[in-house]
Amino acid sequence: MIELQNVTLTFPDGDRRKTAVDDVTLRAEAGRVTGLTGPSGSGKSSILAVAATLIRPDAGQVLLGQGSGQVDAAQLSGREAARLRRQRVGIVFQQSNLLPALTSREQLHVMGRLGGSWGQRQRRELEARADELLDAVGLAAHVHQRPHQLSGGQRQRVAIARALVHQPEILLIDEPTSALDQERGAEIMELIAGLTRDRLTATLLVTHDLVHREALDDLITVVDGQIAAPTRA
Ligand SMILES: Nc1ncnc2c1ncn2[C@@H]1O[C@H](COP(=O)(O)OP(=O)(O)OP(=O)(O)O)[C@@H](O)[C@H]1O
């Protein structure tokens, strides 16, 4: 689970500051896909960046997990936040940011190894998990291909598999369908919904258009940096 409590984020704007996120409280629960929607510039990506621990808010709490494992990411140093991300957070941005020289399988291996020190047993487990994930996203036949040999939808699938390889509790995705046609977009959304339920990740997803809203469990609308309407999707 991830919960933002009374989060405010401002950016420098000339000699003043602009409020991008204005006292936002929201929660994304394990095993559910929570959509963040709203007009351009309303603050969706800023909220996602705070949830991803990539930006520390000016005020508020960013609570990851529950019980004794709960951490307030807003209190962590940059180094601690980076460690938390490597262990507990999966991130998929609009551009898949795959490394051009690596095959699909190698993209997952590299990401998986960032999480810690690796003995032989962990390495074998990681490699098995990478292949299982590439299979789960429908790319078993493409493990040896590099990004330029894949379609946009296939690259997006590699990016999703890569974000899950360290078994994160939280999955954050920015506009997963923006570069895809409607049919491929629907397939990606279904895939995300299935992985979320199977792996019990708390998935928070920014989406501009609501064509694919049936794949969402909850929907939060952001207007002018504030939550306008949290609803069941
Ligand atoms: N790094 C930054 N520096 C200054 N202002 C920023 C920065 N990032 C975002 N903003 C501003 O914060 C506000 C919210 O931007 P954000 O990108 O979060 O909106 P969004 O809803 O994701 O927009 P879009 O749907 O167009 O991607 C906007 O006014 C934007 O100009």
The ligand as a MOL file (V3000), in Angstrom:
LIG
                    3D

  0  0  0     0  0            999 V3000
M  V30 BEGIN CTAB
M  V30 COUNTS 31 33 0 0 0
M  V30 BEGIN ATOM
M  V30 1 N 10.3600 20.4860 -12.6730 0
M  V30 2 C 9.4120 21.4360 -12.6560 0
M  V30 3 N 9.7410 22.7490 -12.4690 0
M  V30 4 C 8.7870 23.7050 -12.4570 0
M  V30 5 N 7.4690 23.4590 -12.6030 0
M  V30 6 C 7.0840 22.1990 -12.7960 0
M  V30 7 C 8.0270 21.1200 -12.8330 0
M  V30 8 N 7.3470 19.9360 -13.0370 0
M  V30 9 C 6.0340 20.2950 -13.1160 0
M  V30 10 N 5.8840 21.6310 -12.9770 0
M  V30 11 C 4.6060 22.3630 -12.9970 0
M  V30 12 O 3.7450 21.7570 -12.0560 0
M  V30 13 C 2.4150 21.6750 -12.5720 0
M  V30 14 C 1.9740 20.2170 -12.5860 0
M  V30 15 O 2.7210 19.5290 -13.5890 0
M  V30 16 P 2.5810 17.9460 -13.8200 0
M  V30 17 O 3.5730 17.5730 -14.8660 0
M  V30 18 O 2.6070 17.2540 -12.5380 0
M  V30 19 O 1.0900 17.8790 -14.4390 0
M  V30 20 P 0.3790 16.6770 -15.2090 0
M  V30 21 O -1.0260 16.6550 -14.7180 0
M  V30 22 O 1.1640 15.4350 -15.0770 0
M  V30 23 O 0.4280 17.2160 -16.6960 0
M  V30 24 P 0.4100 16.3830 -18.1160 0
M  V30 25 O -0.8980 15.6380 -18.1370 0
M  V30 26 O 0.4650 17.4680 -19.1350 0
M  V30 27 O 1.6150 15.4930 -18.1200 0
M  V30 28 C 2.4280 22.3260 -13.9390 0
M  V30 29 O 2.0170 23.6530 -13.8130 0
M  V30 30 C 3.8930 22.2530 -14.3280 0
M  V30 31 O 4.2280 23.3380 -15.1600 0
M  V30 END ATOM
M  V30 BEGIN BOND
M  V30 1 1 1 2
M  V30 2 1 2 3
M  V30 3 2 2 7
M  V30 4 2 3 4
M  V30 5 1 4 5
M  V30 6 2 5 6
M  V30 7 1 6 7
M  V30 8 1 6 10
M  V30 9 1 7 8
M  V30 10 2 8 9
M  V30 11 1 9 10
M  V30 12 1 10 11
M  V30 13 1 11 12
M  V30 14 1 11 30
M  V30 15 1 12 13
M  V30 16 1 13 14
M  V30 17 1 13 28
M  V30 18 1 14 15
M  V30 19 1 15 16
M  V30 20 2 16 17
M  V30 21 1 16 18
M  V30 22 1 16 19
M  V30 23 1 19 20
M  V30 24 2 20 21
M  V30 25 1 20 22
M  V30 26 1 20 23
M  V30 27 1 23 24
M  V30 28 2 24 25
M  V30 29 1 24 26
M  V30 30 1 24 27
M  V30 31 1 28 29
M  V30 32 1 28 30
M  V30 33 1 30 31
M  V30 END BOND
M  V30 END CTAB
M  END
